[in-house]
Amino acid sequence: GVPAALRGLAGTVVLDALGGWVAATIGAVDVDGLCDALSARAGDTVVVSEEVGMGVHPSTEVGRRFRDVLGELNQRVAALADQAILVVAGRVLPLEAC
């Protein structure tokens, strides 16, 4: 999976995007494993993810689960990051730590 792959890579890594990984593993997303792997990396890591909290409320259970899991993952990854930014309509918006 993604956490194991990150552990095996050196240098700069771009992880694009968390939403695809969550969708593919919705019942078994290893949030702790990914956060541990990101924390252990020596090289720079750029993580790209979809923003799921500003859209339409999902009408299905699986849609709500996706939103909740990816939302938690985004918060956890941002907490580990040296910097977090939101890109909207080509604008780069730095995010402050919570």
C-alpha positions in Angstrom: 0.0 0.0 0.0 0.9 3.7 0.1 2.5 3.7 3.5 4.8 0.9 2.6 5.7 2.5 -0.7 6.6 5.8 1.0 8.9 3.9 3.4 10.8 2.5 0.5 11.4 5.8 -1.4 14.2 8.3 -1.0 14.5 11.9 -2.1 11.5 14.1 -3.0 8.2 12.4 -3.4 4.9 13.8 -4.7 1.9 11.9 -3.4 -1.0 12.8 -5.8 -3.7 12.4 -4.5 -5.1 11.1 -1.2 -8.7 10.9 -2.5 -7.9 8.1 -5.0 -6.2 6.1 -2.3 -9.1 6.6 0.1 -11.7 5.7 -2.6 -9.8 2.5 -3.4 -9.4 1.4 0.2 -12.4 3.0 1.8 -13.0 0.1 4.2 -9.3 -0.2 5.2 -7.6 3.2 5.1 -4.5 3.1 7.2 -4.5 6.7 8.5 -2.0 5.9 11.2 0.3 4.0 8.9 0.3 6.8 6.3 1.0 9.4 9.0 3.8 7.3 10.5 5.4 6.8 7.0 5.2 10.6 6.3 6.7 11.4 9.7 9.6 9.0 9.1 10.6 10.4 5.7 13.9 12.2 5.4 13.2 13.7 1.9 10.7 16.4 1.0 7.2 15.1 0.5 4.4 17.0 -1.4 1.0 15.6 -0.6 -2.0 16.5 -2.8 -5.5 16.0 -1.6 -9.0 16.9 -2.5 -11.0 19.3 -0.2 -14.1 17.5 0.9 -15.8 19.9 3.4 -17.0 22.7 1.2 -19.1 20.8 -1.2 -22.6 19.3 -1.3 -23.5 16.9 1.6 -23.1 13.4 0.2 -26.5 11.6 -0.2 -25.1 8.0 0.2 -23.5 6.3 3.2 -20.3 5.5 1.2 -20.1 9.2 0.1 -20.4 10.3 3.7 -17.8 7.8 4.8 -15.4 9.0 2.0 -15.9 12.6 3.1 -15.3 11.7 6.8 -12.2 9.6 6.2 -10.6 11.9 3.7 -11.4 14.9 5.9 -9.7 13.3 8.9 -6.8 12.3 6.8 -6.4 15.8 5.5 -6.4 17.2 9.0 -3.8 14.7 10.2 -1.5 15.1 7.3 -1.7 19.0 7.5 -0.8 18.8 11.2 2.4 16.9 10.3 3.3 19.3 7.4 5.8 22.2 7.6 3.3 24.1 5.5 -0.2 23.5 4.2 -1.8 25.4 1.3 -5.2 25.4 -0.3 -5.3 26.1 -4.1 -8.6 27.5 -5.3 -9.2 28.9 -8.8 -5.5 29.2 -9.3 -5.0 31.1 -6.1 -2.5 29.8 -3.4 -3.9 30.3 0.1 -1.5 29.5 3.0 -3.4 27.7 5.8 -2.6 28.5 9.4 -2.1 25.8 12.0 -5.1 24.9 14.1 
